[in-house]
């Protein structure tokens, strides 16, 4: 069991659920919150996706630049999310 929790494949499963979440949110958007822009849903999920990619790279033993690149992308996505929320 421990091997599964330290495997990059666990992150793959979480990423798959995140894609499903994005599809459901986009599908439900007109019914629940038509005022929510599509870009708001995307920037809401992107920081987490990039953090999971950084974790996956670290668990998989990827070349060292991949982890900081994914963390930097998470930061940029997080700033975009904050900007989108402030925009209203």
C-alpha positions as CSV (number, residue, x, y, z in Angstrom):
1,X,0.0,0.0,0.0
2,X,2.8,2.4,0.8
3,X,4.2,1.9,-2.7
4,X,1.0,3.2,-4.2
5,X,1.0,6.4,-2.1
6,X,4.6,7.2,-3.1
7,X,4.0,6.5,-6.8
8,X,3.5,9.2,-9.4
9,X,0.4,7.2,-10.6
10,X,-1.6,8.5,-7.6
11,X,-1.0,12.0,-8.9
12,X,-2.2,10.8,-12.3
13,X,-5.5,9.7,-10.7
14,X,-5.9,13.0,-8.9
15,X,-5.2,14.9,-12.2
16,X,-7.9,12.7,-13.9
17,X,-10.4,13.6,-11.2
18,X,-9.5,17.3,-11.7
19,X,-10.2,17.0,-15.4
20,X,-13.6,15.5,-14.6
21,X,-14.2,18.3,-12.1
22,X,-13.4,20.9,-14.8
23,X,-15.8,19.2,-17.3
24,X,-18.6,19.0,-14.7
25,X,-18.1,22.7,-13.7
26,X,-18.1,23.8,-17.3
27,X,-21.2,21.7,-18.0
28,X,-23.1,23.0,-15.0
29,X,-22.0,26.6,-15.3
30,X,-25.0,27.8,-17.4
31,X,-27.4,26.1,-15.0
32,X,-25.9,27.1,-11.6
33,X,-23.9,30.3,-12.2
34,X,-24.3,31.7,-15.7
35,X,-22.4,34.9,-14.6
36,X,-19.2,32.9,-13.9
37,X,-16.9,33.2,-16.9
38,X,-15.3,30.1,-18.4
39,X,-11.8,31.6,-17.8
40,X,-12.6,31.8,-14.1
41,X,-13.1,28.1,-13.9
42,X,-9.9,27.4,-15.7
43,X,-7.7,29.7,-13.6
44,X,-9.4,28.3,-10.5
45,X,-8.1,24.8,-11.2
46,X,-4.7,25.6,-12.9
47,X,-2.6,26.3,-9.7
48,X,-3.6,23.0,-8.2
49,X,-2.9,21.2,-11.5
50,X,0.6,22.7,-11.7
51,X,1.3,21.8,-8.0
52,X,0.3,18.3,-8.7
53,X,2.6,18.2,-11.8
54,X,5.4,19.4,-9.6
55,X,4.7,16.6,-7.1
56,X,4.5,14.1,-9.9
57,X,7.8,15.2,-11.3
58,X,9.5,15.0,-7.9
59,X,8.0,11.5,-7.2
60,X,9.0,10.3,-10.7
61,X,12.6,11.5,-10.3
62,X,12.3,13.9,-13.3
63,X,15.2,16.2,-14.2
64,X,15.6,18.9,-11.7
65,X,14.3,21.9,-13.8
66,X,10.8,20.3,-14.1
67,X,9.9,20.8,-10.4
68,X,10.7,24.5,-10.2
69,X,9.2,25.1,-13.6
70,X,5.9,23.6,-12.5
71,X,6.0,25.6,-9.2
72,X,6.6,28.8,-11.1
73,X,3.7,28.0,-13.4
74,X,1.6,27.4,-10.3
75,X,2.6,30.8,-9.0
76,X,1.7,32.5,-12.3
77,X,-1.7,30.7,-12.4
78,X,-2.4,31.6,-8.8
79,X,-1.7,35.3,-9.6
80,X,-4.0,35.0,-12.6
81,X,-6.7,33.5,-10.4
82,X,-6.4,36.3,-7.8
83,X,-6.5,38.9,-10.7
84,X,-9.6,37.2,-12.1
85,X,-11.3,37.3,-8.7
86,X,-10.5,40.9,-8.1
87,X,-11.8,41.8,-11.5
88,X,-15.2,40.4,-10.3
